[in-house]
Amino acid sequence: MIGEIIAIGDELISGRTENTTSAFAARHLFAAGHEIYAMHTIGDNPALIGEVLKRALKRVDFVVVTGGLGSTTDDLTNEAVAEALDREPILYPEILKRIREHLDANQQVSNLEKMAWLPQGAEILNEKAKMAGYLLVHNSIPVFFLPGVPYQMRELLLEHVLPRLAGWSGNHHRVKQRTYKTFGLPETVINQRLLALERRDSIHIGYYPVNCEVHVSLTVLEENKQAAEEKFIDADRVITDALGDAIYGTDQDTLASVVGKLLQDRHKMLSVAESCTGGMIGKRITEVAGSSTWFAGGVIAYSNRLKEILLNVDHDLLNNYGAVSEQVAIAMAARLSERISSDISVSVTGIAGPTGGSDEKPVGTVYIGIFYNNKVTAHLHHFSGNRTRIRDTTTCTALDTVRRALLTDSVQ
């Protein structure tokens, strides 16, 4: 199905609050096989809310609206929708009862009663929840109204909106989608390799740089389910052949989660020795649930002294070659693996800038070392951009270095 997302709130258009709800909704709707036609961020303006909603209802199969369902005077979504769609506001006693049950001692029901007045025909998404949220079907088009509070919106979207859309009888389109996560190939190169595929009917290719990665979306839109499936399988083969091992995963995969799966399959433990990244590699890894089964831990040895004390890097190596060198990167990886008996260790040492560079070692000079299968090597990289970008690219490259090393092994 094809849908639109409308986020409402003056705090969003002023920049006081980041609009994370729309991105979350789009990501999960896409993963469920839906296509997003447009996303809007608008203020608490009743006329504009009505205008944007009525325009969306004329061109898509469903609409998701977030924000403006609260009890304060600037929460105007319900009133605006009732006016725009000519649906009289109705008092919902079950909502009013729920509000009274959860009142704090200092709260007055009059301040919250407006949340119980909804456009005629509204269906509460979760009658037991403390949060607002309802479905309104207008001219056979489902419109889901969700709270702007991120955790509340996410819960209702995952537990109620996606299941309802999955079984919706008004689904007139067959959409097959996938996002390919890549690292190591420039966006322009990826684009050139997929130009011929872009020209095929019913196929849309999107390119999205995301920090140090490039994500490629494939969307196949057909009215016939079998035709959509066949075109999707063929397009998937073209993309995987064209991009090869630059594709590290799909959809919800991350570099860290893919590395973790490879380590688990091979019954290996990873350790990291970080200097210029200051713990960023470890952070990415520990964001993956269950990473304790394949991640031994890491050392942030930012100073030369800690490189010597914690990693047993020889003083002479640091003195003769400098902290940013192939020799030190090799020593960091090898000595850490030796100290904690991990199967594979990766190390990073470099100059993230904006100061600290020289003619011999300019800002962006980074060495990444890896110890695996009783062999240790290090590779020199020259990354560009500001400090944040250099550190992020270093983190991604370190994880990808581990990934590629593991791919050379067969699963035990």
C-alpha positions as CSV (number, residue, x, y, z in Angstrom):
1,M,0.0,0.0,0.0
2,I,1.1,3.6,-0.6
3,G,0.8,6.1,2.3
4,E,1.7,9.5,3.6
5,I,3.0,10.6,7.0
6,I,2.0,13.9,8.5
7,A,3.9,15.1,11.7
8,I,2.2,18.0,13.5
9,G,3.7,20.3,16.1
10,D,5.1,23.9,16.4
11,E,8.0,22.4,18.3
12,L,9.0,20.4,15.1
13,I,8.9,23.3,12.6
14,S,10.8,25.5,15.1
15,G,13.6,23.0,15.5
16,R,13.1,22.8,19.3
17,T,12.3,19.1,18.9
18,E,13.7,16.7,16.4
19,N,11.1,14.8,14.3
20,T,12.1,11.3,15.0
21,T,8.6,9.8,14.7
22,S,8.3,10.2,11.0
23,A,11.6,8.5,10.3
24,F,10.7,5.6,12.6
25,A,7.3,5.3,10.9
26,A,8.7,5.4,7.4
27,R,11.4,2.9,8.2
28,H,9.0,0.3,9.6
29,L,6.3,0.9,7.1
30,F,8.9,0.4,4.3
31,A,10.1,-2.8,6.0
32,A,6.5,-4.1,6.1
33,G,6.2,-3.6,2.3
34,H,4.5,-0.2,2.1
35,E,5.6,2.7,0.0
36,I,5.7,6.3,1.4
37,Y,4.5,8.8,-1.2
38,A,5.3,11.9,0.9
39,M,6.2,13.0,4.4
40,H,5.1,16.4,5.9
41,T,6.1,18.3,9.0
42,I,3.6,21.1,9.8
43,G,2.8,23.3,12.7
44,D,-0.3,23.4,15.0
45,N,-2.3,25.2,12.4
46,P,-5.9,23.9,12.0
47,A,-6.4,25.1,8.4
48,L,-3.1,23.7,7.3
49,I,-3.7,20.4,9.1
50,G,-7.0,20.0,7.2
51,E,-5.5,21.0,3.9
52,V,-2.6,18.6,4.0
53,L,-4.9,15.7,5.2
54,K,-7.5,16.2,2.5
55,R,-4.8,16.4,-0.2
56,A,-3.3,13.1,1.1
57,L,-6.7,11.3,1.1
58,K,-7.0,11.9,-2.6
59,R,-3.8,10.1,-3.6
60,V,-2.8,7.4,-1.2
61,D,-4.1,4.2,0.4
62,F,-3.5,5.2,4.0
63,V,-2.3,8.1,6.1
64,V,-0.4,8.2,9.4
65,V,-0.7,11.4,11.5
66,T,1.4,12.1,14.6
67,G,1.1,14.8,17.2
68,G,-1.4,17.3,18.5
69,L,-3.6,14.8,20.4
70,G,-2.7,16.1,23.9
71,S,-4.6,18.2,26.4
72,T,-2.9,21.6,26.0
73,T,-4.4,24.5,24.1
74,D,-1.9,24.0,21.2
75,D,-3.0,20.4,20.6
76,L,-5.4,21.0,17.8
77,T,-5.4,17.9,15.6
78,N,-8.7,16.5,16.7
79,E,-10.6,19.8,16.2
80,A,-8.9,20.4,12.8
81,V,-9.7,16.9,11.5
82,A,-13.4,17.1,12.7
83,E,-13.7,20.4,10.8
84,A,-11.8,19.3,7.7
85,L,-13.7,16.0,7.2
86,D,-17.1,17.3,8.4
87,R,-17.2,14.9,11.3
88,E,-18.9,16.2,14.4
89,P,-16.7,15.9,17.6
90,I,-18.1,13.1,19.9
91,L,-17.4,12.5,23.5
92,Y,-16.0,9.1,24.1
93,P,-17.0,8.0,27.6
94,E,-14.4,5.2,27.8
95,I,-11.6,7.6,27.2
96,L,-12.9,10.0,29.8
97,K,-13.2,7.2,32.3
98,R,-9.6,6.1,31.6
99,I,-8.5,9.7,32.1
100,R,-10.2,9.9,35.5
101,E,-8.6,6.6,36.6
102,H,-5.1,7.9,35.9
103,L,-5.4,11.4,37.2
104,D,-2.7,12.7,39.6
105,A,-3.9,14.3,42.8
106,N,-3.2,17.8,41.5
107,Q,-4.8,17.4,38.1
108,Q,-8.2,18.6,37.1
109,V,-10.3,16.5,34.7
110,S,-11.4,19.6,32.9
111,N,-7.9,20.2,31.6
112,L,-7.7,16.7,30.1
113,E,-11.3,16.2,28.9
114,K,-10.5,17.5,25.4
115,M,-8.6,14.3,24.8
116,A,-11.9,12.4,25.0
117,W,-13.6,14.4,22.2
118,L,-12.8,12.8,18.9
119,P,-14.1,13.1,15.3
120,Q,-17.2,11.0,14.8
121,G,-16.4,7.4,13.7
122,A,-13.0,7.3,15.5
123,E,-11.9,3.8,16.7
124,I,-9.6,3.7,19.7
125,L,-6.5,1.7,18.8
126,N,-5.8,0.4,22.3
127,E,-8.6,0.9,24.9
128,K,-6.3,-0.3,27.7
129,A,-3.4,2.1,27.0
130,K,-2.9,5.4,28.8
131,M,-2.0,7.1,25.5
132,A,-4.1,8.7,22.8
133,G,-4.4,7.1,19.4
134,Y,-7.2,6.1,17.0
135,L,-8.2,5.0,13.6
136,L,-10.6,7.0,11.3
137,V,-11.7,5.5,8.0
138,H,-12.7,8.2,5.6
139,N,-13.9,7.3,2.1
140,S,-12.5,3.8,2.6
141,I,-9.0,5.2,3.4
142,P,-7.6,4.4,6.9
143,V,-6.1,7.3,8.7
144,F,-4.1,6.5,11.9
145,F,-3.8,9.3,14.5
146,L,-0.9,8.7,16.9
147,P,0.6,10.7,19.7
148,G,3.7,12.8,19.1
149,V,5.5,11.4,22.1
150,P,8.1,9.1,20.5
151,Y,7.8,6.0,22.7
152,Q,4.0,6.1,22.7
153,M,3.9,6.5,18.9
154,R,6.3,3.6,18.4
155,E,4.3,1.3,20.5
156,L,1.0,2.0,18.7
157,L,2.6,1.8,15.3
158,L,4.3,-1.6,15.9
159,E,1.5,-3.2,17.8
160,H,-1.6,-1.8,16.1
161,V,-1.0,0.2,12.9
162,L,1.2,-2.4,11.1
163,P,-1.0,-5.4,11.9
164,R,-4.1,-3.5,10.7
165,L,-2.5,-2.4,7.5
166,A,-1.3,-6.0,6.8
167,G,-4.8,-7.2,6.6
168,W,-6.5,-4.2,5.1
169,S,-8.9,-5.1,2.3
170,G,-8.3,-1.8,0.5
171,N,-4.8,-2.9,-0.6
172,H,-4.8,-2.2,-4.3
173,H,-1.0,-2.5,-4.9
174,R,1.6,-5.2,-4.5
175,V,4.8,-3.6,-3.2
176,K,8.0,-5.5,-2.7
177,Q,10.8,-3.6,-1.1
178,R,14.3,-4.1,0.3
179,T,17.1,-1.8,1.5
180,Y,20.7,-2.9,0.7
181,K,23.3,-1.6,3.2
182,T,26.7,-1.0,1.5
183,F,30.1,0.2,2.6
184,G,33.2,0.9,0.6
185,L,31.7,2.0,-2.8
186,P,31.0,5.7,-3.6
187,E,27.4,6.6,-4.3
188,T,28.3,7.6,-7.9
189,V,29.8,4.2,-8.6
190,I,26.8,2.4,-7.2
191,N,24.5,4.6,-9.3
192,Q,26.5,3.8,-12.5
193,R,26.3,0.1,-11.9
194,L,22.5,0.1,-11.4
195,L,21.5,2.6,-14.2
196,A,20.2,-0.1,-16.5
197,L,18.0,-1.5,-13.7
198,E,16.5,1.9,-13.0
199,R,15.1,2.0,-16.6
200,R,12.9,-1.1,-16.1
201,D,9.2,-0.6,-15.7
202,S,7.7,-0.8,-12.2
203,I,11.1,-0.6,-10.5
204,H,12.4,2.3,-8.5
205,I,15.9,2.6,-7.1
206,G,16.9,5.1,-4.4
207,Y,20.3,6.0,-3.1
208,Y,20.8,7.3,0.4
209,P,24.1,8.2,1.9
210,V,23.9,7.5,5.7
211,N,27.1,8.7,7.4
212,C,29.9,6.5,6.1
213,E,27.5,4.1,4.3
214,V,25.3,4.2,1.2
215,H,21.9,2.5,1.4
216,V,20.2,1.4,-1.8
217,S,16.4,0.9,-1.8
218,L,14.6,-1.4,-4.3
219,T,10.9,-0.9,-4.7
220,V,8.8,-3.0,-7.1
221,L,5.2,-1.8,-7.5
222,E,2.7,-4.0,-9.4
223,E,-1.0,-4.8,-9.2
224,N,-0.3,-8.5,-9.7
225,K,1.4,-10.3,-6.8
226,Q,3.2,-12.9,-9.0
227,A,4.5,-10.2,-11.4
228,A,5.8,-8.2,-8.4
229,E,7.5,-11.3,-6.9
230,E,9.2,-12.2,-10.2
231,K,10.4,-8.7,-10.9
232,F,11.7,-8.4,-7.4
233,I,13.7,-11.6,-7.5
234,D,15.3,-10.6,-10.8
235,A,16.1,-7.1,-9.6
236,D,17.6,-8.5,-6.4
237,R,19.9,-10.7,-8.4
238,V,21.0,-7.7,-10.5
239,I,21.8,-5.6,-7.4
240,T,23.7,-8.3,-5.5
241,D,25.7,-9.2,-8.6
242,A,26.5,-5.5,-9.4
243,L,27.5,-4.5,-5.8
244,G,29.0,-7.8,-4.6
245,D,30.6,-7.9,-1.1
246,A,30.2,-4.1,-0.8
247,I,26.7,-5.1,0.4
248,Y,27.1,-6.0,4.0
249,G,23.4,-6.5,4.9
250,T,19.8,-5.6,4.2
251,D,16.9,-3.7,5.9
252,Q,17.5,-3.6,9.7
253,D,21.1,-5.0,9.6
254,T,24.0,-2.8,10.9
255,L,27.7,-3.4,10.3
256,A,28.0,-4.4,14.0
257,S,25.1,-6.8,13.9
258,V,26.4,-8.5,10.8
259,V,29.9,-8.8,12.3
260,G,28.2,-10.3,15.4
261,K,26.4,-12.9,13.4
262,L,29.6,-13.9,11.6
263,L,31.4,-14.2,14.9
264,Q,28.6,-16.3,16.4
265,D,28.5,-18.6,13.4
266,R,32.2,-19.2,13.8
267,H,32.2,-19.4,17.6
268,K,34.7,-16.5,17.8
269,M,35.2,-13.7,20.3
270,L,36.2,-10.1,19.2
271,S,38.2,-7.5,21.1
272,V,39.0,-3.9,20.1
273,A,41.9,-1.5,20.8
274,E,40.8,2.1,20.1
275,S,42.8,5.3,20.1
276,C,41.4,8.0,17.8
277,T,37.8,6.6,17.9
278,G,37.7,6.9,21.6
279,G,35.2,4.0,22.2
280,M,33.0,4.5,19.1
281,I,33.7,0.9,17.9
282,G,32.7,-0.6,21.2
283,K,29.6,1.6,21.4
284,R,28.4,0.4,18.0
285,I,29.0,-3.2,19.0
286,T,27.3,-3.0,22.4
287,E,24.2,-1.4,20.8
288,V,23.6,-4.9,19.4
289,A,21.5,-7.0,21.7
290,G,23.3,-10.2,22.8
291,S,26.7,-8.8,21.8
292,S,28.2,-10.2,25.1
293,T,28.2,-13.7,23.4
294,W,30.7,-12.6,20.8
295,F,32.4,-9.3,22.1
296,A,35.0,-9.7,24.8
297,G,35.5,-6.0,25.3
298,G,37.8,-3.2,24.4
299,V,40.5,-0.8,25.5
300,I,40.5,2.9,24.9
301,A,44.3,3.7,24.9
302,Y,44.2,7.3,23.9
303,S,47.6,8.3,25.3
304,N,50.9,6.7,24.6
305,R,51.3,5.9,28.3
306,L,48.1,3.8,28.3
307,K,49.2,2.1,25.1
308,E,52.2,1.0,26.9
309,I,50.5,0.1,30.2
310,L,47.3,-1.5,29.0
311,L,48.4,-2.9,25.7
312,N,52.1,-3.6,26.2
313,V,53.1,-1.6,23.2
314,D,56.8,-1.2,23.3
315,H,58.1,2.2,24.3
316,D,60.7,2.0,21.5
317,L,57.9,1.5,18.9
318,L,56.1,4.6,20.0
319,N,59.3,6.6,20.2
320,N,60.7,5.5,16.8
321,Y,57.6,5.4,14.7
322,G,55.0,7.4,16.5
323,A,51.6,6.4,17.8
324,V,50.0,6.8,14.3
325,S,52.0,4.1,12.5
326,E,51.7,0.6,11.0
327,Q,54.0,-0.8,13.7
328,V,51.9,0.5,16.6
329,A,48.6,-0.5,15.0
330,I,50.0,-4.1,14.6
331,A,51.2,-4.1,18.2
332,M,47.9,-2.8,19.6
333,A,45.9,-5.6,17.9
334,A,48.3,-8.4,18.6
335,R,49.0,-7.5,22.2
336,L,45.4,-7.1,23.1
337,S,44.4,-10.4,21.6
338,E,47.3,-12.0,23.6
339,R,46.4,-10.4,26.9
340,I,42.7,-11.4,26.9
341,S,42.9,-14.5,24.6
342,S,40.3,-13.3,22.0
343,D,40.1,-14.9,18.6
344,I,40.2,-11.7,16.7
345,S,41.3,-8.2,17.6
346,V,41.0,-4.9,15.6
347,S,43.0,-1.7,16.4
348,V,42.7,1.9,15.3
349,T,45.2,4.7,15.6
350,G,45.1,7.9,13.7
351,I,44.8,11.7,13.4
352,A,41.1,12.9,13.5
353,G,41.9,16.6,13.5
354,P,41.4,19.4,13.1
355,T,44.9,19.8,14.5
356,G,47.8,17.4,15.0
357,G,48.6,16.6,11.3
358,S,51.8,17.1,9.5
359,D,53.2,16.9,5.9
360,E,54.1,13.3,6.6
361,K,51.0,12.4,8.4
362,P,48.1,14.8,7.5
363,V,44.8,14.9,9.3
364,G,42.8,11.8,8.2
365,T,45.8,9.5,8.4
366,V,44.5,6.3,10.1
367,Y,46.1,2.8,10.6
368,I,43.7,-0.1,11.2
369,G,45.3,-3.3,12.5
370,I,43.8,-6.8,12.7
371,F,44.9,-9.9,14.4
372,Y,43.2,-13.2,13.2
373,N,44.3,-16.8,12.7
374,N,47.7,-16.0,14.3
375,K,48.4,-13.4,11.7
376,V,48.5,-9.6,12.2
377,T,48.5,-6.9,9.6
378,A,47.7,-3.2,9.4
379,H,46.6,-1.0,6.6
380,L,47.0,2.7,6.0
381,H,43.9,4.8,5.2
382,H,43.5,8.5,4.3
383,F,40.1,9.7,5.3
384,S,38.6,13.1,4.6
385,G,36.1,15.4,6.3
386,N,35.8,17.0,9.7
387,R,36.7,15.3,13.0
388,T,33.3,13.7,13.3
389,R,33.3,12.2,9.8
390,I,36.9,10.9,10.1
391,R,36.1,9.1,13.4
392,D,32.8,7.7,12.0
393,T,34.5,6.4,8.8
394,T,37.3,4.9,10.9
395,T,34.7,3.1,13.0
396,C,32.9,1.7,10.0
397,T,36.1,0.7,8.3
398,A,37.3,-1.2,11.4
399,L,34.1,-3.1,11.6
400,D,34.2,-3.8,7.8
401,T,37.8,-5.0,8.2
402,V,36.6,-7.6,10.7
403,R,33.7,-8.6,8.5
404,R,35.9,-9.2,5.5
405,A,38.4,-11.2,7.5
406,L,35.6,-13.4,8.8
407,L,34.1,-13.9,5.3
408,T,37.4,-15.5,4.2
409,D,36.6,-18.4,6.6
410,S,34.1,-21.1,6.0
411,V,31.6,-21.6,8.9
412,Q,32.8,-24.3,11.3
